[in-house]
Amino acid sequence: MTTMMLSSGPARRSGPLYALAVFSVLCLSLLAALLLAFPAAAQEQGAPQTGLRSEALSIATADGKVHDFTVEIADTAETRARGLMFYESLAADAGMLFDYHADREVVFWMKNTLVSLDMIFIARDGRIASIAENTEPLSEALVPSNAVVRFVLEVPAGTSARLGIAPGDRVDSPTIRAAAP
């Protein structure tokens, strides 16, 4: 005699194939969410930013010298997050000015940044608050401003020492002037 068992409940959902299918759907959902959240990064991963506006910037040091730069402006969440990632070089008189549109402490890192940089943290009035020199390329170590700032200027590593740039020096550009109190 053979006994047959009938189940009136839902089909059995377990086993390695079911687990793999659920895991795959979750991974694809997460990937889709990330691509929607960061479309530019998904499209241009591995390439430097393009199309940023640029402007003249100068730094007046305590010894009375003025040093001129041409900087790209990163003033949106997306452009600030990308920064100088994937740039393979940076001219001695070039850099990137990050505008946060508010006074606050900030923290940077060098993830996906191929060149060493000096990070110059600047208060709303254009005064240099602090400097992180010779940051390590590709590092995820945090680089804090250690002060309330409005702007961050990234220039090639060694620029601050070479030009005698120090906290207290003044930075001027159209973007900084527009934010002055």
Phi, psi and omega in degrees: 000136181250135178253132178248135179252130177251141180246133177263357181274183181292161180298151182293130182235077177205176181107167186295324180292321179294317179298318178296319179296316179296315179300317179297317179296318179296317179296315179296322178295318179295316179298316179298318179296319179294319179295324177289325181285328184230066186296319183295318180296323180292323183280327188241025182303131179092000180239145176295158176296150175227161174081008178285146175286155179230162180205165176281142179221143177228151176236123177261118182270167183301333180277007176089358179279149177241129182245127184259142180224160166245123185236148170274150183254123174251102187231015172238162179304319182293314182289326176293320181295325182277322176047227181264022177302138174073002172289132181270342177202167180212126180299154183300332181251026181242165177183190177225131177255122179262125178249120181267356178061011178198155178275127181190165172280142180232160178225132179245170169212173185247018180305131180063014177260118190274341182246145176289144185228159161259133176252119183252114183267126192235131177287166181307324183278003178093359179280135178287122181270320180198164180222134171252111184266150172051054179294153185274120179304145175065008182277145174259009176294140182281139179240099183275155177287333183058022178193161174281125183224167174248330186230157170226131177250124174254128179227166180304143179305140179092350181298316182299313180293317183298322183261359180072030179280133185214162174306140183100336177294163185250136178247137181227136174196164177304319181295318180291318178300321181295336182265350186302143181293000000 
